[in-house]
Amino acid sequence: MSGGAGSAARPPIFSREPGNVPRMRAWHVEEPGPVTGHPLRLSTDDPVPEPGPGELLLKVLACGVCRTDLHVTEGDLPVHRPHVTPGHEVVAEVVALGEGAGTAEANPLGFKPGDRAGAAWLRWTDSTCTFCRRGAENLCPHSLYTGWDADGGYAEYLTVPAAYAHRLPGGYTDLELAPLLCAGIIGYHALQRAQVPEHGRLGLYGFGGSAHLAAQVALARGATVHVLTRGEQAKQLARELGAASVGDAAGMPPEPLDSAILFAPVGDLVLPALAALDRGGTLAIAGIALTDIPPLNYDKHLFQERQLRSVTSNTRADAREFLGIAAEHKLAVTVHPYPLDAADRALRDLKAGRFDGAAVLTP
């Protein structure tokens, strides 16, 4: 293995000598389909990946279980990499650097072996397209994603381009950090897209791993938060975190909303969420997949300058801004640990709504 600057800071943890390729456990999407049909397969003999040029090799410490992993596993998202390993909320230790990964250009945050690092959904962009040049790399048409285009964190090791790895805030356990790397980041980007005014009235539809973090950021900024969701555990968590009201997902909040975010992947909820908006209000849809939206009534749902906006991934700037907020304001992260070997059960529990907050895998 060729190493960049810092790669000699400690002895190699394994050898690449012929006949001595290190092995690891990793889950793979054998054939996309309903999680009740066990589309995931656990391998106990995958080779540990070798970092390519500009990449870090990471040893996984914790990996969050995201609804996007469910979409990849069940085939709601098209197959980009056959038999992919899901997972993109990865807290890890840097164990090796690929060729050139020690340079400032490839590794602007200066990661070296022994550092703690985060790998998130956005893995790579071309940096040259119109969108990248204007600071909207989340819209890059050639973008690649962890756990979809490349193997992710439902494993003991993974690689990530050093330029797309994240420094992690102190004051959190590995388990608490994992959901911040997608649920937190996407929730924060959704808040931006929803254009919540100062001291505004915000409605959150669905209250899982992402919404319970977005709510805390909004509350810290002075917003009034109304939660509309289905599960009793989620409703109780919303109350504990300071929601002004908690109701059923298809219900109406007690007052008109300036902004709303739809976290549940249910197109039917777009209509009540739009109807709950005050004049000039904005609804942001935070999911990567959504069931069909029923026909809209122009007067009831859109007139008086109501807006409907989507949320697509995030930029690295979004991620680092949110992680900075997490460093300044200790967020209460509700996590439910599962051993790595139970990743398939964690996804089934996520789909069934058996927990509030976020599930996290621990190797």
ZIJOKA-V615917 format. One record per residue. N is the residue number from 1. PHI is phi as a letter, one per 20 degrees, with the letter a starting at -180 (none if undefined). BURIAL is I if it has 9 or more other ideal C-beta (glycine too) atoms within 8 Angstrom, else O. Layout:
N_PHI_BURIAL / N_PHI_BURIAL
This chain:
1_none_O / 2_e_O / 3_c_I / 4_e_I / 5_g_O / 6_n_I / 7_f_I / 8_e_O / 9_f_O / 10_b_O / 11_f_O / 12_f_O / 13_e_O / 14_b_O / 15_d_O / 16_d_O / 17_f_O / 18_g_O / 19_n_O / 20_c_O / 21_f_O / 22_f_O / 23_d_O / 24_b_I / 25_e_I / 26_b_I / 27_e_I / 28_c_I / 29_f_I / 30_f_O / 31_b_O / 32_g_I / 33_r_O / 34_g_O / 35_f_I / 36_f_O / 37_e_O / 38_l_O / 39_f_I / 40_e_I / 41_c_O / 42_e_I / 43_d_I / 44_d_O / 45_c_O / 46_f_I / 47_f_O / 48_f_I / 49_f_I / 50_d_I / 51_f_I / 52_e_O / 53_g_O / 54_m_I / 55_d_I / 56_d_I / 57_e_I / 58_d_I / 59_e_I / 60_f_I / 61_d_I / 62_a_I / 63_b_I / 64_f_I / 65_d_I / 66_d_I / 67_f_I / 68_f_I / 69_g_I / 70_f_I / 71_f_I / 72_f_I / 73_f_I / 74_e_I / 75_n_O / 76_f_O / 77_d_I / 78_f_O / 79_f_O / 80_d_O / 81_c_I / 82_g_O / 83_m_O / 84_f_I / 85_e_I / 86_f_I / 87_o_I / 88_b_I / 89_d_I / 90_d_I / 91_d_I / 92_b_I / 93_d_I / 94_f_I / 95_d_I / 96_a_I / 97_d_I / 98_f_I / 99_g_I / 100_m_I / 101_f_I / 102_e_I / 103_e_I / 104_f_O / 105_f_O / 106_f_I / 107_c_I / 108_f_O / 109_e_O / 110_m_O / 111_f_I / 112_b_I / 113_g_I / 114_n_O / 115_f_O / 116_e_I / 117_b_I / 118_d_I / 119_d_I / 120_c_I / 121_f_I / 122_f_I / 123_d_I / 124_a_O / 125_c_I / 126_f_I / 127_m_O / 128_c_O / 129_f_I / 130_g_O / 131_f_I / 132_f_I / 133_f_O / 134_e_O / 135_n_O / 136_d_I / 137_f_I / 138_f_I / 139_d_O / 140_g_I / 141_f_O / 142_d_O / 143_f_I / 144_c_I / 145_c_I / 146_f_I / 147_n_I / 148_c_I / 149_e_I / 150_c_I / 151_f_I / 152_d_I / 153_e_I / 154_f_I / 155_a_I / 156_e_I / 157_b_I / 158_b_I / 159_d_I / 160_b_I / 161_g_I / 162_g_I / 163_f_O / 164_d_I / 165_e_I / 166_c_I / 167_f_O / 168_d_I / 169_f_I / 170_f_O / 171_n_O / 172_c_I / 173_f_O / 174_g_I / 175_f_I / 176_f_I / 177_f_I / 178_g_I / 179_f_I / 180_f_I / 181_e_I / 182_b_I / 183_g_I / 184_f_I / 185_f_I / 186_f_I / 187_g_I / 188_f_I / 189_f_I / 190_f_I / 191_g_I / 192_f_O / 193_f_I / 194_f_I / 195_l_O / 196_f_I / 197_f_O / 198_g_O / 199_l_O / 200_f_I / 201_d_I / 202_d_I / 203_d_I / 204_d_I / 205_d_I / 206_n_I / 207_b_I / 208_d_I / 209_g_I / 210_e_I / 211_f_I / 212_f_I / 213_e_I / 214_f_I / 215_g_I / 216_f_I / 217_f_I / 218_f_I / 219_f_I / 220_f_O / 221_e_O / 222_n_O / 223_f_I / 224_e_O / 225_d_I / 226_d_I / 227_d_I / 228_c_I / 229_b_I / 230_d_O / 231_f_I / 232_f_O / 233_f_O / 234_f_I / 235_f_I / 236_f_I / 237_f_I / 238_g_I / 239_f_O / 240_f_O / 241_e_I / 242_o_O / 243_f_I / 244_f_O / 245_b_O / 246_c_I / 247_b_I / 248_f_O / 249_g_I / 250_e_O / 251_e_O / 252_d_O / 253_f_I / 254_f_O / 255_b_O / 256_f_I / 257_d_I / 258_f_I / 259_b_I / 260_b_I / 261_c_I / 262_e_I / 263_e_I / 264_f_I / 265_e_O / 266_c_I / 267_f_I / 268_g_I / 269_f_I / 270_f_I / 271_f_I / 272_f_I / 273_f_I / 274_f_I / 275_f_I / 276_f_I / 277_f_I / 278_f_O / 279_g_O / 280_m_O / 281_f_I / 282_c_I / 283_d_I / 284_d_I / 285_d_I / 286_e_I / 287_e_I / 288_e_O / 289_c_O / 290_b_I / 291_f_O / 292_g_O / 293_e_I / 294_f_O / 295_g_O / 296_e_I / 297_e_O / 298_g_O / 299_f_O / 300_f_O / 301_d_I / 302_c_O / 303_g_O / 304_m_O / 305_m_O / 306_f_I / 307_c_O / 308_d_I / 309_c_I / 310_e_O / 311_c_I / 312_c_O / 313_l_I / 314_a_I / 315_e_I / 316_f_I / 317_f_O / 318_g_I / 319_f_I / 320_f_I / 321_f_I / 322_f_I / 323_f_I / 324_f_I / 325_f_I / 326_f_I / 327_f_O / 328_e_O / 329_c_O / 330_f_O / 331_e_I / 332_e_O / 333_d_I / 334_e_I / 335_c_I / 336_c_I / 337_f_I / 338_c_I / 339_f_O / 340_g_I / 341_f_O / 342_d_I / 343_g_I / 344_f_I / 345_f_O / 346_f_I / 347_f_I / 348_f_I / 349_f_I / 350_f_I / 351_f_O / 352_e_O / 353_m_O / 354_e_O / 355_b_I / 356_e_I / 357_m_I / 358_c_I / 359_e_I / 360_c_I / 361_e_I / 362_c_I / 363_f_O
